[in-house]
Amino acid sequence: TPRIQSTQTGAAIKAGVEALMENGGRVMVFTSNPSTIGYAACIPREKINKEKEPERVNIFYPQHDTLANLAEIACKNQIVVDQFIFMSTTYDLATMAVISNLSGGHVQYYQPSNDMLTMNSTFEKMHYDLTRIVTRPNYYDVKFMIRFSLGIDCFEMLGPFNKKLGEAFELGGCDPDYLFYYNLRLSESFKPKDNVDFQIVCLYNDNYGKRYLRVFNSTLETTDEVAKLFTTADVDAMTKAIIMKEISMTYRADFEKVRKNLEDRVINSFKFYRVKEKSTTPPGQLILPVSLRYLPLYINSFIKKGVLSKNRNMISSNQIIYLMSKFMRDPLYSTIKFLYPKFYRIDDIVTYNVEPITNVGLLNEKYGIIQKPNLLALSKDHIDFDSAYMIDNGDYISLFIFDQIEDTFYSDVFGVGNWTEGKQNEDQMMISEDNQSDINQRILNIISQLRSENSGHFQPIRVFFVDESTLRKPELAQLLVEDRVNDEVNYSDFLCMIHTEIQKRIIA
């Protein structure tokens, strides 16, 4: 019988917390093995008696509250716990991640892979994830509270800690990207043009033990004009709030119900707008409010992710839980880029100088930024096999090099003679700063600009050599979110479904 490797991860976390009780700090755990022995040990889910303990079989529920109790101690003593789980399918992430989520720490999970290219980029990503955590500002003994005018209630708070009641919460620590969401509702009616006041108060210590109090005040004016409601909405923030709300439901609701809830939110929003504006448009016309036209696109893309995809049984439970944590934890700009990546063509940027768009890949002195190529819609309809493309999804910047480009592109960028030579050495291909060719330097400039726009989340570069026969390569197909992905409908069909449902509900 082969020996099963295991670790006493729970005991290591507990020892780290106890060692920092006096002065606080961070506990960082690195592991690739399950934690099946010692303090806070987890039993393999398949060995749990389903009849006697049905709740413990649920992969989204912690097996015990040991680490939740330890998290309370950690928070009171300004201790944050970060975990790096590398290439493990047997680690019980639902149980072990609790202490990181409650203390304000990070959970990083890196999927197993036999592909050398994927392995290399995974190691690089782990390096940058670790660097970011240990070098950026961190804040400890953090307390948040919200206050607001009479007539409003706060009935829940959502964040990496999942769901809390009340109007205040505390963390052992957090960083500038820590994201949470207050869900408010009206308890009485307001008149148009009434002022509604909000105040968020934050109390925290910096890295040097200095105590700060920050107060953020804002005032909103009420309105009953539908056009104003829909034209001033922040669709990115709205999407993030909807996703956080629905993810919090996956712990206790069926996946199909969550999917249906997401669709209903889009349908009901547009139905409301359609009913209010029906006097100015033909009955059969689908109206997309100006500010909300991206909402169905984002929701359709989210449904295709591993959390809710119909093919979610093909990925590990740890990856699903990690994605859920990512959507709850990541800042707004990162979530939106992950839902709808940035897609550019890069092989022809040196020819832009003779077209109306100039200086692509060079500094725009007026705005102080690098001029990027035009954005493309994320669909294979925009792909030519004599081109090269760059896609930034917030985690990675991926380059897809097709086989029909002129050989000069391969030599100017990668120093190889042709596509076949690049494909044979795919895991070693990289964009080198030492290469002074014009197109290579412009591509590097664009990458630098994308990284700066990602506010410190440093995206490693992946290079794929693909041809028409491998157009469905998962690394590319999963990024083309407007297409049919993971047995999910494309964006056009999703929009038609939304329109059909709106019409049915209006008639009913």
N, C-alpha and C positions, 0 to 999 in steps of 0.2 A: 504494500500500500504506500503510495507516495506521501511524503510528509507535507502537510498543509502549512504554509507560512502564515503567521499572524503577528499582530503587534498589540501592545498594551497602550494604544493611543489615548484612551480615556485617562489612564494613570499618568501619562506624560503631560496631558493638558492640566490635570489637577495639580501635579507637581509644579508646573510653570506658574499657575495662578497663585499657589501658596508661596512661591519664591518671590513674587512681586507684591505681596499684600501690603508691605510698608510704603513703597514709593510708587506703585502702579507701573504700567508699561504694556508691552505687547508680547504675547506668546505666539510663536510661529511654528506650525506643525507641518512636517513633510512626510508623506507616507505613500506607499503603493500596495499595502496589504490590508486585509480586513482587521477590524478590532473585535476579536471574538473571545478575548480572555481579559481578566483583570477588571479594574474600575470602569464602570459604564459600558461593559462589554455588550455586544449585540449578537443575538442568535440569528443564523441564516434564516431568512423569512420562510423558506420552504420547509423548515423543521418545526415551525410553530403550529400548534394544534388549531386548525381553522374553526372548529366547532366551539372550543372553550375560550379562545381569545381572537375572535374575528377582527377586532379593531387593530390588532398588532400585525395582521397579515397585510393590511393596507400599506403599500409602499410609501405613501405620503405622510403617514403618521409616525412620529418617534416611538420607538419601542418602550421607552421609559422616560421619566422626567428628571433623571439624575443630572444631566448636563444643563437642563433648564434651571435647576436649583443652584448649580455651580455658577451659572451665568449671572444670577442675582448677586452672588458674592463678588463676582468679577466687576460688575457694574458699580457697586458701592465702593470698590477700591480702585477705580479708574484703570481697569485691566481689559485689554482687547485681545481676542483670540482670532488668529488667521489660520486657515488650513489650505494646504496645497496637496491635492489628491492626484497622483500621477498613475495613469494607465491601469486603474483598478476597476473591475466590474463587480467586485464582491464587497466593497466598502459600503456600509449602510449610511449613505449621505443624509437621508431624512432624519436619522437620529443624531449623528455626529455634528451636523451643521447647525444645530439649535444654538449652541453656545456662541458661535460666530455671529449668527444673525441677531441674537439678543444683545450681545456686547458691542455691536457696531463694527465687527470685523469683516473680513472678506473670506469667501469660499471660492477657490479656483479648482476646477475639475478638468483634467486633460484626458481625452478619450484614448483608449488603446488603438493602435494602428500598426499594421505591418508594412506600410508604405514609407520608404526612407525619406521622401520629400516631405510628407506629413510629419514624420518624426522630427526632422530638422526644424521645421517651422514651429512645432510644438515646443521644443526646447528653447527656441528663441523667444517665443511668447511668454513662457514661464520666467525667463530671465527678465523681460521687461515688466511683467506683472509684479515680480518681487521688487525690482528696482523702484517702481512707482510707489509701492506701499511704504517702503522704508525711507524714501527720500522726500516725500511730499509733506506738507503741513498736516498734522493730526491734532485733534482736540479731544480733551478728556473731561470726564464728569459733566457730561452735556445734558442740559435740560431744555425742553421746548414747551411752550404753552401758547395757545391762541385765545384771543379775546375778540368779541364782536358786538355789534349793536343788538338791542332788544329785538326780538322777532325772528332770530336765527338760532338754530340748534346745531351742534356738532354731534353726530350720532356714531361716527366711527373714524379711526385713523388707520391707514394702511401703509405698510412699508416692509422692509426686510424682516421685521418682527411679525409679519403677517397682519393680524388685526388686533386693535386695541380700542377700548371704550374710553370715554372721557374727553378731556381737552388738553391733557399734558402727558408727557412721557420723558423718560431719562435713559441715557446710554452710557456705557463705560467710556466709549469714545466714538468718534466718527471723523470723516474727512470732508473736504469741500464738495464732493460729489454725492454725499449721502442724501438719498431722496425719500420723502414720505409724502403722504397725501391726506388732507382733511376732507371728509365728506360732510357737507353742510346742507341743511334744508330749512325752508321757511316755516316758522311756527305761527306766523300771522301775515296778513297781506300788507303790501306797501303801495303807496301812491306813486304815479310816475314822477320822476325827477326828485324823489327822496334820496338823501345821502345815507349810505350804509358804510359804517366804519369797521375796519379790521386791524388787529394788532397782533403780530407774532413776536414773542419774546424768547430770546436764546441766552442761556447762561452756560459758560464753559471755561475751561483752563487751556492755555496753549502749551506748547512743548516745554516751556520754561517755568510752568507752574503759575503763571500770572492769570488772574481771574478777570473775565470780561462779561459784560452785559450788553447785548445788542437788542434793539427794539426797532421793528419795521412796521410802519404805519401806512395804511392805504385807505382811500375812500372811493367807493363806486356809486354811480348815479343809476337809479332804477329806471327802467323803460318798459313800455308795453308795445313798442314797435318791433315787429318780427324781423324786419329787414336789418335793424341795428343788431339784434341778437345774433343773427347768422353771419353778418359781415364782420363783426368784431371778435368772433370766437377764435381762440387759439387752438387750431385743430391738432397741433402736435401735443400740447398739454392735455387736450381732451382725450386723444388716443391713449396717451400714457395712463390717464386716470381710469379709462374704461378697461384697459388691460390689467392694471393692478387690481381692480375690483373683481374681475372675472377670474383671475388667477387665484385670488383668495378663496374663491368658491370651489376650485378643483380639489381642495382637500376634503370636501364633504359632498360634492355634487358629481353627477355623471358627466363625463367629457362631452357627450352629445348635448347635454343641457347647456353647458357652457358655450359651446359653438352656437347653439340656437339663440342664446342670450345676446351674443355678439351681433349676430345677424339682425335680431329684433331691434337692437339699439340703433343700428344704421337705418333700418326700415322706418322705425317710428320717428326718428329725427327728420328724415326727408318727407315722410307722410305729413307731419305737422306743418312743415314749410309748404308742401304742395297744397294742402287744404287752405292755408292762410293766403296763398298767392294765386289760387286757381282762377280768380276773376280776370287776371291779366295774361293767361296762357291757354293754349289749346288743351282739352281734356287728356289727350293721349301723350302729351309731352312729358318727358322725364326732366324735372328741374333739379339741378345740382347747385345748392347754395354756394356762392362765390368762395367763402372761407372754408367750407366743409367738403369741397370736391375731392380732397385727398383722403377723407375718412374711409370710404369703402375700399380704397386702394391699400391703405395701411391695415385695415381689419382683414382683408382677403389675404394679405401677405402673412399676417400673424397666424391665421388659421393653418397656413401651410408649414409653419414651424413644427419642430418635433413635439412640442407640448401638446398640441391639439390635432396634429395631422392624423389622417386615417391610417397612415403607416407607422404610427408611433410604436407599435409592437416590434419594429425592426431596430429600434435604438434602445439602449439600456435605461433602466429606471433611474440610474444615477444621472444620466445625461438629461432626462426629462426634468428631474428635480433641480439640476444645475441651471437649466434654461429658465425655469420658474423663478429661481433665486435671482438670476441675471435680470429678468424683466422687472422684478421688484426692487432690485438694488441699483441698477445702472442709472446714471443721470439721463435727463430727457433727450439731449442731443445724441447720445449714444444709442438709445432705444430706437429713435426714428431712423438713424442711419442703418441700424441692424435690420429694421423692418424693410426699408427701401434704400438699398445701397446706391452709391454714386458710381455711374457707369460712363466711361469715356473711351473714345478711340484715340490711340497714341502713335500709330505708325506714320501718320501723315502730318504731324504737327509742324514739321519744318517747312511744309509747303503752304502753311497758312499765311505766310508773309506776303503772298501775292493775292490774297483774298481779303474781303472786308474785315474779317477777324484777324488781327495781327498780334505778333509777339506772344503766341501761346508757348507756355513754358518759360517765359522771361518775366522780369519784374515790371509790373504796372506801377510806374512812379507816382501816378495820381492817387492811387489807393494804397500803395505800399504793400501789395500782395502779388503773388505769382499768377499770371493769367492762365486759367485752366481751359481745356477744350470744352466744347458744348456738351451738356449733359444729354445722354441718350436714355430712351425708355428701356426698361429692363425686360427685353423680349428678344428671342432669337431672330425675330424679323429684322432686327437692326444689325445683325452680324453678317459680315462678308468674310469669305475664307482667304482673302488676300490682305487681311488686316490684323492688327493687334489691339487688344483692349485692356483697360485697367478698371478694376472694380474694387471699391473701398466700402466694406460693410462695418467699419468701426473696430473689428477684431483683427482683420488682415487686409493688406493691399495685395490683390491678386492680379497677376499679369497673365493673359491668355494669348498665346502666340500661335497663329494659324499657319498652315503649311504652304500657302500660295503667295506669301509676301516675297518681294524681290530679295535676292540673297544679300544685297548690300545692307538691309536692315539687320540681319543676323550678325554680320561682321561688325557693323557700327555700334551695336548695343551689347552683344554677348561675345564678340570675338571668335565666332565659329563661322564655318563656310556656308552652311545651309541648315534647313529645318531638321533634317535627319540627324545631323551631328548634334544639334541642340537637344533633340529628343533622347538620344542615346545617353546624354549626360545631364538629364533634366534635374536630378537632385543636386547638381553642382552649379547650375546656372544662376547667376545673380547680376544685379545692376551694380557695377563697380564705380566708385567715386574717382578712381584713377583714370577711367576712360574719359578722355576729353572731347570725344566726338560731339557735334552740336546736338543731335537728337538725344544722345544719352544724357547729356547735362540738362536738357530741358525736361526729360522724364524724371530725373532726380529732383529737379526744382518743383515739379508738380507733386511728387511724393512728399517733399518737405512741406509744401503748403497744406496738403491734406492732413498731415500729422499735426501741424500747428493748429488747424481748425478742430482737431479732435481733443483739444484742451488737455494734453498730457497723456492720453491713452495712446501709447506708441504701438503702431500696427506693424508687425513684421511683414516682409515681402515674400510672396510665394510666386513662383514662375512655372506655368504649365504650357507645354507644347502640345497643341491639340489639332486635329484635322476634322473633316466632315464626319467621319465615321465615329469619332469620339465626342461629338458635339454634346451628347447627353452625359458626359463625364459629370459625376455628382457635384464636384466642386464648382462647376459652372452652372449646371442645370438648376441647382438649389438657389443660386443667386439671381436667376432670371425670374423674378417673382411675378411678373405679369403673365407668364405662361402657365400652362398646366404643370403643376409640380406635386409630387407625392400623391398622385391620384386626385388632386384637387382641381377645381375648375380654374380657367384663366380669368384675368381681370374683366374682360369684356363680357364673358358669360355670367360672372358674378354680378356685374352691374345690371345685366338684363334680368337676372333673378330678382334683384332689389326692385327694379321698376315693375316687374310683374306682381310682386307681393304688395307693393304700394297701391297698384290699381285694384287688386282684389280687396284690400282692406277699405279702400275708399268706397267701392261699390257696396261692400257688406255694411 
